[in-house]
Amino acid sequence: MTNSIAPLHAVPTDPSFVDLEAAEAAAADLIRALGADTESESLEETPRRIAAMYAELLSPVPFDATTFPNDGGYDELVIAREIQFHSLCEHHLLPFTGVAHVAYIPGERILGLSKLARVVDYFARSLQVQERLTTQVAQALHDALLPKGVGVVMEATHLCMLMRGVEKQNSRAVTSAMLGTFRESPATRSEFVELLKGRSTLI
């Protein structure tokens, strides 16, 4: 018997609600408002491409995130490190990209390791802020698995910081969400962080 992750059916952006025609018209208006000629050969297809691009970036790929019985009684950390992701900043519609480190301590059920990456990607394909994305991933796993604890750490580079405003080229934002044992036990949280230090980019 398997269980599905229920929260994955309630996504911030449902692709069926993306109005490509309206998005294309809006993109053309924006390009003209910025002083460019949408009638030129090089720009005439740009509004259509912009609409299609955002529709793709904001359309999560559905999948069946089934869980399985923890028959072996495993009760130590399960970690997937450096899950690459990209999302769109909801304040500027510029990308932010980075890696997610996801861990949990199983209770009665476990999740296929590849599905940890799919959960991250699922919630990343939306207009987002990094803080909310981090908590959404943690909460979805917590609700589906009922584990002893969940820990999620995300590191990302935001183009809105690199290209505009403060223009800090080497800045990275780090966010975390700790639930269950990860929040209650300093030892568990420390073990998680220490295991992440074995990778190429230290926290």
C-alpha positions as CSV (number, residue, x, y, z in Angstrom):
1,M,0.0,0.0,0.0
2,T,1.3,3.5,-0.9
3,N,0.4,7.0,0.1
4,S,0.6,10.1,-2.1
5,I,1.8,13.6,-1.0
6,A,-1.5,15.4,-0.8
7,P,-0.1,19.0,-0.7
8,L,1.3,18.5,-4.2
9,H,-2.2,18.8,-5.6
10,A,-2.5,22.3,-4.3
11,V,0.1,24.4,-6.2
12,P,0.4,28.2,-6.2
13,T,0.3,28.3,-10.1
14,D,-1.9,25.9,-11.9
15,P,-0.8,25.7,-15.6
16,S,-4.4,25.5,-16.7
17,F,-4.9,29.1,-15.6
18,V,-2.0,30.5,-17.6
19,D,-3.6,32.7,-20.3
20,L,-1.0,32.6,-23.0
21,E,-2.8,35.1,-25.3
22,A,-3.1,37.7,-22.5
23,A,0.5,37.1,-21.4
24,E,1.7,37.6,-24.9
25,A,-0.3,40.9,-25.3
26,A,1.0,42.1,-21.9
27,A,4.6,41.3,-22.9
28,A,4.2,43.2,-26.1
29,D,2.9,46.2,-24.2
30,L,5.8,46.1,-21.8
31,I,8.4,45.9,-24.6
32,R,6.8,48.9,-26.3
33,A,6.7,50.8,-22.9
34,L,10.4,50.2,-22.6
35,G,11.0,52.0,-25.9
36,A,11.6,49.0,-28.1
37,D,10.0,48.3,-31.5
38,T,7.9,45.1,-31.4
39,E,7.5,45.4,-35.2
40,S,11.2,44.8,-35.9
41,E,12.2,41.5,-37.3
42,S,14.3,40.6,-34.2
43,L,11.5,41.4,-31.7
44,E,8.3,40.5,-33.4
45,E,8.2,37.0,-31.9
46,T,9.6,38.0,-28.5
47,P,6.2,38.5,-26.8
48,R,5.2,35.0,-27.7
49,R,8.5,33.6,-26.5
50,I,8.2,35.5,-23.2
51,A,4.7,34.2,-22.6
52,A,5.7,30.6,-23.4
53,M,8.8,30.9,-21.2
54,Y,6.9,32.0,-18.2
55,A,4.2,29.4,-18.7
56,E,6.9,26.7,-18.7
57,L,8.7,28.1,-15.6
58,L,5.5,28.4,-13.7
59,S,4.1,24.9,-14.6
60,P,5.1,22.2,-12.1
61,V,5.6,18.8,-13.5
62,P,3.0,16.4,-11.9
63,F,4.3,13.2,-10.4
64,D,3.2,10.5,-8.1
65,A,5.2,10.9,-4.9
66,T,4.3,7.6,-3.3
67,T,5.6,6.6,0.1
68,F,6.4,3.1,1.3
69,P,6.5,1.2,4.6
70,N,9.7,1.6,6.6
71,D,10.0,-2.2,6.9
72,G,13.6,-2.1,8.0
73,G,12.9,0.3,10.9
74,Y,15.5,2.8,9.7
75,D,15.7,5.7,12.2
76,E,18.8,7.7,11.2
77,L,19.1,10.7,8.9
78,V,18.2,10.4,5.2
79,I,19.8,13.3,3.3
80,A,19.7,14.4,-0.3
81,R,22.3,17.1,-0.8
82,E,22.8,19.8,-3.5
83,I,19.5,19.4,-5.3
84,Q,19.7,22.0,-8.0
85,F,16.7,24.2,-8.4
86,H,15.6,27.5,-10.1
87,S,12.6,29.6,-9.3
88,L,11.3,33.1,-10.0
89,C,11.4,36.0,-7.5
90,E,7.8,37.2,-7.1
91,H,9.0,40.8,-6.5
92,H,11.0,41.3,-9.8
93,L,10.2,38.2,-11.9
94,L,13.9,37.5,-12.1
95,P,15.3,34.0,-11.5
96,F,17.0,32.8,-8.3
97,T,19.0,29.6,-8.5
98,G,20.7,27.4,-6.1
99,V,20.8,24.1,-4.2
100,A,18.5,22.5,-1.6
101,H,19.6,20.0,1.0
102,V,16.7,17.9,2.3
103,A,16.8,15.5,5.2
104,Y,14.4,13.5,7.3
105,I,14.4,10.9,10.0
106,P,11.8,8.2,8.9
107,G,8.9,7.2,11.0
108,E,6.7,4.4,9.7
109,R,7.1,5.4,6.0
110,I,9.9,6.4,3.6
111,L,10.0,8.2,0.3
112,G,12.0,7.3,-2.8
113,L,15.2,9.5,-2.9
114,S,14.5,10.9,-6.3
115,K,11.2,12.1,-5.1
116,L,12.9,14.5,-2.7
117,A,14.3,16.3,-5.7
118,R,10.9,16.3,-7.4
119,V,9.3,17.9,-4.3
120,V,11.8,20.7,-4.5
121,D,11.2,21.3,-8.2
122,Y,7.5,21.1,-7.8
123,F,7.3,24.0,-5.4
124,A,10.1,26.0,-7.1
125,R,8.0,26.3,-10.3
126,S,6.0,29.2,-9.0
127,L,6.4,32.9,-8.3
128,Q,8.3,32.5,-5.0
129,V,10.3,33.9,-2.2
130,Q,13.1,31.7,-0.9
131,E,11.7,31.6,2.7
132,R,8.3,30.3,1.6
133,L,9.8,27.8,-0.8
134,T,11.9,26.3,2.0
135,T,9.0,25.9,4.4
136,Q,6.7,24.5,1.7
137,V,9.2,21.7,0.9
138,A,9.6,20.9,4.6
139,Q,5.9,21.0,5.3
140,A,4.9,18.8,2.3
141,L,7.4,16.1,3.4
142,H,6.3,16.3,7.0
143,D,2.6,16.0,6.1
144,A,3.1,13.1,3.7
145,L,5.6,11.0,5.7
146,L,4.8,11.9,9.3
147,P,8.5,11.5,10.0
148,K,10.3,12.0,13.3
149,G,11.7,15.2,11.8
150,V,12.4,17.1,8.6
151,G,15.2,19.6,7.8
152,V,15.6,21.7,4.7
153,V,18.4,24.1,3.9
154,M,18.4,26.2,0.7
155,E,21.2,28.3,-0.7
156,A,20.5,30.5,-3.7
157,T,21.8,33.4,-5.8
158,H,19.2,36.0,-6.7
159,L,19.6,37.9,-9.9
160,C,17.7,40.8,-8.4
161,M,20.6,41.3,-6.0
162,L,23.3,40.7,-8.7
163,M,21.9,42.8,-11.5
164,R,20.2,45.7,-9.8
165,G,20.0,47.5,-6.5
166,V,23.0,46.6,-4.3
167,E,24.7,44.5,-7.2
168,K,26.5,42.2,-4.8
169,Q,28.0,39.6,-7.2
170,N,29.0,37.0,-4.6
171,S,26.1,37.1,-2.3
172,R,24.1,33.9,-1.5
173,A,20.9,33.7,0.6
174,V,20.6,30.8,3.0
175,T,17.3,29.7,4.5
176,S,16.3,26.8,6.6
177,A,13.2,25.0,7.9
178,M,13.4,22.5,10.8
179,L,10.4,20.5,11.9
180,G,10.1,17.8,14.6
181,T,13.3,16.4,15.9
182,F,15.4,18.8,13.8
183,R,13.8,21.7,15.7
184,E,13.6,20.1,19.1
185,S,17.1,18.4,19.2
186,P,20.2,20.6,18.8
187,A,22.2,17.3,18.4
188,T,20.1,16.3,15.4
189,R,20.3,19.7,13.8
190,S,24.1,19.9,14.3
191,E,24.5,16.4,12.8
192,F,22.6,17.6,9.7
193,V,24.7,20.7,9.3
194,E,28.0,18.8,9.9
195,L,27.1,16.3,7.2
196,L,26.5,19.2,4.8
197,K,30.0,20.4,5.4
198,G,31.4,17.4,3.6
199,R,30.3,18.9,0.3
200,S,32.1,21.3,-2.1
201,T,30.4,24.5,-1.0
202,L,30.4,24.9,2.8
203,I,27.6,26.6,4.7
